[in-house]
Amino acid sequence: MGRRTVRGAVVAVVLCAVAGLGAGPGADSEAVAAPDAYTYDFAEDARTVEGAASTTDAVGLEPGGTYRSTLPVNGRLYFRLALDATSNAYVSATAVPRQGTTVASSDGVKVAVQDADARSCSYDSTRFGASHSPHPVAAWASRTTDGETTACQGAGTYYVVVDRIDSAGSSSDDWDLELTYVSEPSLVDKVATTAPESSEPWDSASPDPLTGDAVRREGGAGFATAAPLGQGVWQGDIAPGRTLFYRVPVDWGQQLHAVAELGSSSAGSSGRGYVSSALVMSLYNPARGYVDDEGLVYDGRQSSAALDPLPPVAYANRYGVGDRMSGMRFAGSYYLVVHLAEQVTERFGAGPYGLTLRVQMSGTAQDAPGYLGQSVPRDTFAVTEQDREAAGGWTSGGVAGGTGADGADADGGGDDAAMQVVAASGIGAGSLLVLVLGLWTLLARRRAGRA
């Protein structure tokens, strides 16, 4: 047993002992309730700002900043940017309807970046879709200086415009809003403004999905807490109405392939009909820009959905047509966002339901383009060793390893299971303390042996 493993075991047992000592006869009835399945994890460092009804009063956003605001019904909010003449600016807005909200398939959020003369640099919108199920959706807009047009190229004041898209019959309560602002430096040398597919065909065939045993990894509840995934087969649970977030490091030159499977229902399928767009898997890039999505119809039997083949990550993809091409413009953490519609509860029960993700990477990682400086936040458009270690994935032996979403070793499941057995076995507080002392003694002896 290594030093790190012993220390982890000691900490786990100490926690169990503390819990046992503090538990009284009525402790079970006073246990903390499980987190609400509909909540969204905002970034801990998000600054609360109020969107303005006019550009005159717009609050300034800083590169690398994350912000929290509120989007009212039929609302339009303005925020301000101070941009130079060389860097590219990307602003993403994540709209978060609250529990019990009624939405239409055409409802959603729209984001635009405009110059001081109300000329649009870019805009994008994302909608809830056919499931009619409220869940976080994100849209992005940008001001880029590496295009062929002359609009929005100069330094000066620009504005972010966030619109809430509503339909008749939708709820009128406010939506929560999370904003991020990422800055991308210009290149040392200019590149051709032609998408790679025009001159360098890429493999548009989907590989055979991965098989084999899955590794357990639960999804996060927001972009900021997305669970890391590498190449491999991953499993968790998802409840109707819940949205799970995962981040996958994709380097320059690599292609991402992803398949989501919803497990069969214990309620069966006979006579219960089906739910269209029951599960939707969406892909967002490192700047939280929408790339693609895929949904599946569910009738109580297992069903799967795969993203259409995506191009390899390349700087020149930004000059291509459509989100699936232009969205794959930089390396970094791509987000797989999986939502299970609320309507699944009505036909097949509250679950939770088994979710399997099969993630693959093809292509050889390439060098980054020659950036003239660093992105803000740093390494947003890069894959670091820490990213790879956190994501885990297949090793040469065919077993998933690396670090789990909670920071523990993914291959340390045996220790975790042992600690769970200890915690649940009903050992008395005195016995636990004896065990703690024994483990500390073992750790001390091991340290002395290495001295």
C-alpha positions as CSV (number, residue, x, y, z in Angstrom):
1,M,0.0,0.0,0.0
2,G,1.6,3.3,-1.1
3,R,1.8,6.4,1.1
4,R,-0.9,8.2,-0.8
5,T,-3.2,5.3,-0.5
6,V,-2.7,4.9,3.3
7,R,-3.2,8.6,3.8
8,G,-6.5,8.5,1.8
9,A,-7.7,5.5,3.9
10,V,-6.8,7.3,7.1
11,V,-8.7,10.4,6.1
12,A,-11.7,8.3,5.1
13,V,-11.8,6.5,8.3
14,V,-11.4,9.7,10.4
15,L,-14.4,11.1,8.6
16,C,-16.4,8.0,9.4
17,A,-15.3,8.2,13.0
18,V,-16.3,11.8,13.3
19,A,-19.7,11.1,11.6
20,G,-20.3,8.2,14.0
21,L,-19.4,10.2,17.1
22,G,-21.7,13.0,16.1
23,A,-24.6,10.9,15.2
24,G,-27.5,10.7,17.6
25,P,-30.7,8.7,17.7
26,G,-32.4,11.1,15.3
27,A,-29.4,11.7,13.0
28,D,-30.8,9.9,10.0
29,S,-33.9,12.1,9.9
30,E,-31.8,15.2,10.0
31,A,-29.4,14.2,7.2
32,V,-28.7,16.8,4.5
33,A,-31.0,16.4,1.6
34,A,-29.5,15.4,-1.8
35,P,-28.8,18.3,-4.2
36,D,-31.7,19.3,-6.4
37,A,-31.4,17.6,-9.7
38,Y,-32.4,20.8,-11.6
39,T,-29.8,23.1,-10.1
40,Y,-26.9,24.5,-12.2
41,D,-23.4,24.9,-10.8
42,F,-22.3,28.4,-11.5
43,A,-18.6,29.1,-11.3
44,E,-17.5,29.8,-7.8
45,D,-15.7,33.0,-8.8
46,A,-18.6,34.3,-11.0
47,R,-19.2,38.0,-10.3
48,T,-22.8,39.1,-10.1
49,V,-23.6,41.9,-12.6
50,E,-26.8,43.5,-13.7
51,G,-27.4,43.7,-17.5
52,A,-28.4,47.1,-18.7
53,A,-31.5,48.0,-20.7
54,S,-29.4,50.4,-22.8
55,T,-25.9,50.5,-24.1
56,T,-25.4,53.8,-22.2
57,D,-25.5,52.0,-18.8
58,A,-23.8,48.8,-19.9
59,V,-21.4,47.2,-17.4
60,G,-17.9,46.4,-18.7
61,L,-16.8,42.7,-19.0
62,E,-13.1,41.8,-18.5
63,P,-11.2,39.1,-20.5
64,G,-11.2,35.8,-18.6
65,G,-14.1,36.9,-16.5
66,T,-17.2,34.8,-15.5
67,Y,-20.3,36.6,-14.6
68,R,-23.8,35.8,-13.2
69,S,-26.9,37.8,-14.1
70,T,-30.7,37.4,-14.6
71,L,-32.6,37.4,-17.9
72,P,-36.2,38.5,-17.6
73,V,-39.1,37.5,-19.9
74,N,-38.9,39.2,-23.3
75,G,-35.7,40.7,-22.0
76,R,-32.7,42.3,-23.8
77,L,-29.5,43.0,-21.8
78,Y,-26.4,44.9,-22.8
79,F,-22.8,44.5,-21.6
80,R,-19.7,46.4,-22.7
81,L,-16.4,45.3,-24.1
82,A,-13.2,47.3,-24.6
83,L,-11.3,45.6,-27.4
84,D,-7.9,46.2,-29.1
85,A,-7.3,45.9,-32.8
86,T,-5.6,42.4,-32.8
87,S,-7.1,39.9,-30.4
88,N,-10.3,37.9,-30.9
89,A,-13.0,38.1,-28.3
90,Y,-15.6,35.4,-27.6
91,V,-18.6,35.9,-25.2
92,S,-20.9,33.0,-24.3
93,A,-24.2,33.3,-22.5
94,T,-25.7,30.2,-20.7
95,A,-29.4,30.6,-20.0
96,V,-30.7,28.5,-17.0
97,P,-34.5,28.2,-16.6
98,R,-35.5,27.4,-13.1
99,Q,-37.3,24.3,-11.9
100,G,-41.0,24.1,-13.0
101,T,-40.5,26.6,-15.9
102,T,-42.7,26.0,-19.0
103,V,-40.8,26.4,-22.2
104,A,-41.6,25.9,-25.9
105,S,-39.3,24.2,-28.4
106,S,-38.5,27.6,-30.0
107,D,-37.6,29.3,-26.8
108,G,-33.9,30.0,-26.1
109,V,-31.2,32.6,-25.9
110,K,-29.6,34.8,-28.6
111,V,-26.2,36.5,-28.3
112,A,-24.6,39.2,-30.5
113,V,-21.6,41.4,-30.5
114,Q,-22.1,44.8,-32.0
115,D,-19.8,47.8,-32.6
116,A,-20.5,51.4,-31.5
117,D,-22.6,51.9,-34.6
118,A,-24.9,48.9,-34.0
119,R,-23.3,46.9,-36.7
120,S,-23.3,43.2,-35.9
121,C,-19.9,41.4,-35.7
122,S,-21.5,38.0,-35.1
123,Y,-24.5,36.4,-33.5
124,D,-25.8,33.0,-32.5
125,S,-28.9,31.5,-30.9
126,T,-29.7,28.2,-29.2
127,R,-33.1,26.8,-28.4
128,F,-34.5,24.1,-26.1
129,G,-35.7,21.9,-29.0
130,A,-38.4,19.3,-29.4
131,S,-38.3,17.9,-25.9
132,H,-40.0,21.1,-24.5
133,S,-37.9,20.4,-21.4
134,P,-36.2,23.3,-19.6
135,H,-32.4,23.0,-19.3
136,P,-29.3,25.1,-19.6
137,V,-28.5,26.2,-23.1
138,A,-25.6,28.4,-24.3
139,A,-25.0,30.6,-27.3
140,W,-21.9,32.6,-28.2
141,A,-20.8,35.6,-30.3
142,S,-17.4,37.0,-31.2
143,R,-15.4,39.9,-32.6
144,T,-12.6,38.5,-34.7
145,T,-9.8,40.3,-36.4
146,D,-8.5,37.5,-38.7
147,G,-11.4,37.4,-41.2
148,E,-11.7,38.8,-44.7
149,T,-14.2,41.5,-43.9
150,T,-13.2,44.9,-42.6
151,A,-16.2,45.3,-40.2
152,C,-15.5,45.2,-36.4
153,Q,-11.7,45.3,-36.9
154,G,-10.7,48.4,-35.0
155,A,-10.0,49.0,-31.4
156,G,-12.8,50.6,-29.3
157,T,-16.0,50.0,-27.5
158,Y,-18.2,47.1,-28.4
159,Y,-21.4,45.7,-26.9
160,V,-22.7,42.2,-26.0
161,V,-26.4,41.9,-26.6
162,V,-28.3,39.0,-24.9
163,D,-31.9,38.3,-25.9
164,R,-34.3,35.9,-24.4
165,I,-36.4,34.2,-27.0
166,D,-39.9,33.6,-25.7
167,S,-43.1,32.1,-27.1
168,A,-46.7,32.5,-26.1
169,G,-47.6,30.3,-23.2
170,S,-44.1,30.1,-21.8
171,S,-43.4,30.9,-18.1
172,S,-42.7,34.6,-17.3
173,D,-40.3,33.9,-14.4
174,D,-36.7,35.1,-14.7
175,W,-33.9,32.8,-16.0
176,D,-30.5,32.7,-14.5
177,L,-27.6,33.7,-16.8
178,E,-23.9,32.9,-16.8
179,L,-21.6,34.9,-19.0
180,T,-17.9,34.1,-20.0
181,Y,-15.5,36.2,-21.9
182,V,-12.5,34.6,-23.5
183,S,-9.7,36.4,-25.4
184,E,-7.7,34.7,-28.1
185,P,-4.4,36.3,-29.3
186,S,-3.6,36.9,-32.9
187,L,-1.1,34.8,-34.9
188,V,2.5,35.6,-35.5
189,D,2.0,34.9,-39.2
190,K,-1.2,35.2,-41.1
191,V,-2.8,32.0,-42.5
192,A,-5.0,31.4,-45.5
193,T,-8.6,32.2,-44.9
194,T,-9.9,28.9,-46.4
195,A,-11.4,26.0,-44.5
196,P,-9.3,22.8,-44.5
197,E,-12.0,20.8,-46.3
198,S,-11.4,22.9,-49.4
199,S,-7.8,21.7,-49.8
200,E,-7.3,18.9,-47.2
201,P,-10.1,16.3,-47.1
202,W,-10.6,14.8,-43.7
203,D,-12.0,11.4,-42.7
204,S,-15.8,11.8,-42.3
205,A,-16.4,8.2,-41.4
206,S,-17.4,7.3,-37.9
207,P,-15.3,4.6,-36.2
208,D,-16.8,1.5,-34.6
209,P,-18.0,2.5,-31.1
210,L,-15.7,1.4,-28.2
211,T,-16.7,-1.8,-26.4
212,G,-15.5,-3.2,-23.1
213,D,-16.2,-2.6,-19.4
214,A,-17.1,1.0,-18.4
215,V,-15.6,3.2,-15.8
216,R,-18.0,4.9,-13.4
217,R,-17.9,8.7,-13.7
218,E,-20.8,11.0,-12.7
219,G,-21.3,14.2,-14.7
220,G,-21.1,17.7,-13.3
221,A,-24.0,20.2,-13.0
222,G,-22.5,23.0,-14.9
223,F,-19.7,24.1,-17.3
224,A,-17.5,25.0,-14.3
225,T,-17.9,21.6,-12.7
226,A,-17.9,19.5,-15.8
227,A,-16.4,16.0,-15.2
228,P,-13.3,15.2,-17.2
229,L,-13.5,12.3,-19.7
230,G,-10.8,10.8,-21.9
231,Q,-11.0,8.1,-24.5
232,G,-13.0,5.2,-23.1
233,V,-16.4,3.9,-22.0
234,W,-17.9,5.8,-19.1
235,Q,-21.1,5.2,-17.1
236,G,-23.3,7.2,-14.7
237,D,-26.9,7.9,-13.8
238,I,-29.2,10.6,-15.1
239,A,-32.6,11.6,-13.8
240,P,-35.4,13.1,-15.9
241,G,-35.0,16.9,-16.0
242,R,-31.3,16.8,-15.2
243,T,-28.4,18.0,-17.3
244,L,-24.9,16.6,-17.0
245,F,-21.7,18.3,-18.1
246,Y,-18.5,16.6,-19.2
247,R,-15.3,18.0,-20.6
248,V,-13.1,16.2,-23.1
249,P,-9.6,17.4,-24.0
250,V,-9.2,17.6,-27.8
251,D,-5.8,18.7,-29.2
252,W,-5.0,20.3,-32.5
253,G,-5.4,17.8,-35.4
254,Q,-7.6,15.4,-33.4
255,Q,-11.2,14.3,-34.2
256,L,-13.7,13.8,-31.4
257,H,-16.3,11.0,-31.6
258,A,-19.0,10.5,-29.0
259,V,-22.0,8.2,-28.5
260,A,-24.5,8.4,-25.7
261,E,-26.7,5.4,-24.7
262,L,-29.7,5.6,-22.4
263,G,-30.3,2.3,-20.6
264,S,-33.6,0.4,-20.6
265,S,-36.3,1.2,-18.1
266,S,-37.3,-1.1,-15.4
267,A,-40.9,-0.1,-16.2
268,G,-40.6,-1.7,-19.6
269,S,-42.0,-0.4,-22.9
270,S,-45.3,-2.1,-23.6
271,G,-48.2,0.3,-23.9
272,R,-46.3,3.3,-22.6
273,G,-45.6,5.0,-25.9
274,Y,-42.4,7.0,-26.4
275,V,-40.8,10.4,-25.8
276,S,-39.3,12.2,-28.8
277,S,-35.9,13.9,-28.1
278,A,-35.9,12.2,-24.7
279,L,-32.2,12.6,-24.4
280,V,-30.1,15.2,-26.1
281,M,-26.3,15.3,-26.2
282,S,-24.9,18.7,-27.2
283,L,-21.3,19.6,-27.9
284,Y,-19.8,23.0,-27.0
285,N,-16.2,24.2,-27.7
286,P,-13.7,25.6,-25.2
287,A,-15.2,29.1,-25.5
288,R,-18.7,27.5,-24.8
289,G,-19.7,28.0,-28.4
290,Y,-22.4,25.6,-29.7
291,V,-21.0,23.0,-32.2
292,D,-23.6,20.3,-32.6
293,D,-26.2,18.1,-30.9
294,E,-28.0,14.8,-31.4
295,G,-31.1,13.4,-29.8
296,L,-32.8,10.1,-29.4
297,V,-36.4,8.8,-29.2
298,Y,-37.0,6.6,-26.1
299,D,-39.7,4.0,-25.6
300,G,-38.4,2.3,-22.5
301,R,-35.8,0.2,-24.3
302,Q,-32.2,1.0,-24.6
303,S,-31.4,3.6,-27.3
304,S,-28.3,5.5,-28.5
305,A,-27.3,8.7,-30.3
306,A,-24.0,9.6,-31.9
307,L,-22.7,13.0,-32.9
308,D,-22.2,13.2,-36.7
309,P,-18.5,13.1,-37.7
310,L,-16.7,16.3,-36.8
311,P,-13.6,17.7,-38.6
312,P,-10.2,17.6,-36.9
313,V,-9.5,20.6,-34.7
314,A,-7.8,23.3,-36.9
315,Y,-7.4,27.0,-36.7
316,A,-8.7,27.4,-40.3
317,N,-12.0,25.7,-39.4
318,R,-13.2,29.2,-38.4
319,Y,-13.5,30.0,-42.1
320,G,-15.8,27.1,-42.8
321,V,-19.6,27.1,-43.1
322,G,-21.8,25.9,-40.3
323,D,-21.3,25.4,-36.6
324,R,-19.9,21.9,-36.9
325,M,-17.0,23.2,-39.0
326,S,-16.4,26.7,-37.6
327,G,-16.9,25.6,-34.0
328,M,-14.0,23.2,-34.1
329,R,-11.5,26.1,-34.4
330,F,-9.3,25.6,-31.4
331,A,-7.9,22.9,-29.1
332,G,-8.9,22.7,-25.4
333,S,-11.7,21.2,-23.3
334,Y,-14.8,20.4,-25.4
335,Y,-18.0,20.0,-23.4
336,L,-20.4,17.2,-23.8
337,V,-23.7,18.3,-22.3
338,V,-26.4,15.6,-21.8
339,H,-30.0,16.4,-20.9
340,L,-32.8,13.9,-20.1
341,A,-36.3,15.4,-20.7
342,E,-38.7,15.8,-17.8
343,Q,-41.4,14.0,-19.8
344,V,-39.6,10.7,-19.4
345,T,-40.9,10.6,-15.8
346,E,-44.5,10.6,-17.0
347,R,-44.2,7.5,-19.1
348,F,-41.3,5.5,-17.6
349,G,-40.8,6.7,-14.0
350,A,-38.5,9.0,-12.1
351,G,-35.4,6.9,-12.6
352,P,-32.5,7.4,-12.4
353,Y,-31.6,5.9,-15.8
354,G,-28.3,4.4,-16.8
355,L,-26.2,6.6,-19.1
356,T,-23.2,5.3,-21.1
357,L,-20.8,7.6,-23.0
358,R,-18.4,6.2,-25.5
359,V,-15.7,8.7,-26.3
360,Q,-13.0,8.3,-28.9
361,M,-10.2,10.4,-30.4
362,S,-8.7,9.9,-33.8
363,G,-5.8,11.7,-35.4
364,T,-2.4,12.6,-34.1
365,A,-2.0,15.7,-31.9
366,Q,-0.2,18.5,-33.7
367,D,1.6,21.7,-32.7
368,A,-0.5,24.7,-31.9
369,P,-0.5,27.6,-34.4
370,G,2.0,30.4,-33.7
371,Y,0.0,32.5,-31.3
372,L,1.3,36.0,-30.5
373,G,0.8,35.7,-26.8
374,Q,-1.5,33.8,-24.4
375,S,-5.2,33.3,-24.3
376,V,-7.2,34.8,-21.3
377,P,-7.8,32.6,-19.3
378,R,-4.5,31.0,-19.9
379,D,-4.4,27.6,-21.7
380,T,-8.1,27.9,-22.7
381,F,-7.1,26.8,-26.3
382,A,-4.6,24.1,-25.3
383,V,-4.5,20.6,-23.8
384,T,-2.2,20.4,-20.8
385,E,-0.7,17.4,-19.0
386,Q,-3.1,18.2,-16.2
387,D,-6.0,18.0,-18.6
388,R,-4.9,14.6,-19.8
389,E,-4.3,13.2,-16.3
390,A,-7.7,14.4,-15.1
391,A,-9.5,12.9,-18.2
392,G,-8.0,9.4,-17.7
393,G,-9.0,7.2,-20.6
394,W,-7.6,4.0,-22.1
395,T,-4.1,3.0,-21.3
396,S,-2.0,0.5,-23.3
397,G,-3.5,-2.3,-21.2
398,G,-7.0,-1.3,-22.2
399,V,-8.0,-0.2,-18.7
400,A,-9.2,3.3,-17.9
401,G,-6.9,5.2,-15.6
402,G,-5.9,8.7,-14.6
403,T,-7.7,10.9,-12.2
404,G,-11.4,10.8,-11.4
405,A,-13.9,13.7,-11.5
406,D,-13.6,14.0,-7.8
407,G,-9.8,14.2,-7.9
408,A,-9.2,10.6,-6.8
409,D,-7.3,8.0,-8.8
410,A,-9.7,6.4,-11.3
411,D,-8.0,3.0,-10.7
412,G,-8.4,3.4,-6.9
413,G,-11.9,2.1,-6.9
414,G,-11.0,-0.8,-4.6
415,D,-9.9,1.6,-1.9
416,D,-13.0,3.7,-2.3
417,A,-15.2,0.6,-2.1
418,A,-13.4,-0.6,1.0
419,M,-13.9,2.7,2.7
420,Q,-17.6,2.6,1.8
421,V,-17.9,-0.9,3.4
422,V,-16.2,0.4,6.6
423,A,-18.4,3.4,6.7
424,A,-21.6,1.4,6.2
425,S,-20.7,-1.6,8.3
426,G,-21.9,-0.2,11.6
427,I,-18.5,-0.4,13.4
428,G,-18.7,1.4,16.7
429,A,-16.9,4.7,17.3
430,G,-14.4,3.0,19.6
431,S,-13.4,0.4,17.1
432,L,-13.1,3.1,14.4
433,L,-10.7,5.0,16.6
434,V,-8.6,1.9,17.2
435,L,-8.5,1.4,13.4
436,V,-7.5,5.0,12.9
437,L,-4.6,4.7,15.3
438,G,-3.5,1.5,13.6
439,L,-3.4,3.1,10.2
440,W,-1.5,6.1,11.5
441,T,1.0,3.7,13.0
442,L,1.4,1.9,9.7
443,L,1.9,5.2,7.9
444,A,4.5,6.4,10.4
445,R,6.5,3.1,10.1
446,R,6.5,3.3,6.3
447,R,7.8,6.9,6.5
448,A,10.5,5.8,9.0
449,G,11.5,3.0,6.7
450,R,12.1,5.4,3.9
451,A,14.1,7.8,6.1
